């Protein structure tokens, strides 16, 4: 496992693609958050709404780059044929996937932390003083939203890794993950039955996971913040389990 982890870390560190995707994740997240904060309508009585959630809106864009990074981490090896070298050097395929997941978790966690804190800082700088007090990490709900957003991006990476391991193809893997993240919430809004709409929002990986960002009006949410993040965790675990099983039983 130690050798496999060192190999995966070396691949991430020495290839330019992952670095640019990580930098892009942080930049895109902060940029979209800044735009969202800038259009908030504030008055002398305050800005209203959940300013913490608005400040973290960029996560919805940053997750796409995280997903692409996670998919190419393994699908790139299938397209180049390097996967044969990888499994020859480390015959225990479960260790290969575990090493990839561990290395990916580390780099995504760093980029996600920078992205989320940068977004929160943008909100603190742009919003009026009475509102930016709610963006302090000393505030319990805000701290939960920040930590939860970082964990959410890590889970998106692991979900994407599992899907890519199962399908082997970059385009297919990216399409499946982005469909789960972006298309399912759109579909839920087209459903007229409130019960089924709410149910879909509870089980979709993005709408459920991003409930962790909410800091106001929690009773109106389809699912509670930490329970929603638990749903995304379930998606990631299931994807890794299926991907790991297929990695073991199929030829490289």
Number of C-alpha atoms within 10 A of each C-alpha: 14 8 13 22 19 13 19 20 18 12 15 17 13 10 10 10 13 23 16 12 21 22 16 17 28 28 19 22 27 29 20 21 27 24 16 17 25 16 8 16 10 13 9 7 8 13 16 11 12 15 25 27 25 22 32 30 25 25 27 18 18 26 25 23 23 27 28 23 24 32 29 24 23 22 25 16 16 18 13 9 12 15 17 15 12 17 17 12 13 16 13 13 18 18 18 24 24 16 21 24 22 15 21 23 18 13 17 27 20 14 23 29 18 19 29 28 19 21 30 27 17 22 27 21 13 15 21 15 11 11 20 19 13 19 22 16 16 10 12 12 20 22 17 18 24 25 18 21 27 22 22 27 29 28 28 26 28 28 28 31 32 30 29 31 29 21 17 23 20 22 14 15 25 23 14 16 24 17 13 14 20 17 14 18 20 12 12 19 14 9 13 9 10 11 10 12 17 16 13 20 25 22 20 21 29 24 23 25 30 24 25 28 28 21 21 14 9 13 8 8 16 18 22 18 22 18 15 26 26 18 20 26 21 16 21 22 16 15 21 24 17 14 22 21 15 14 21 14 9 8 7 15
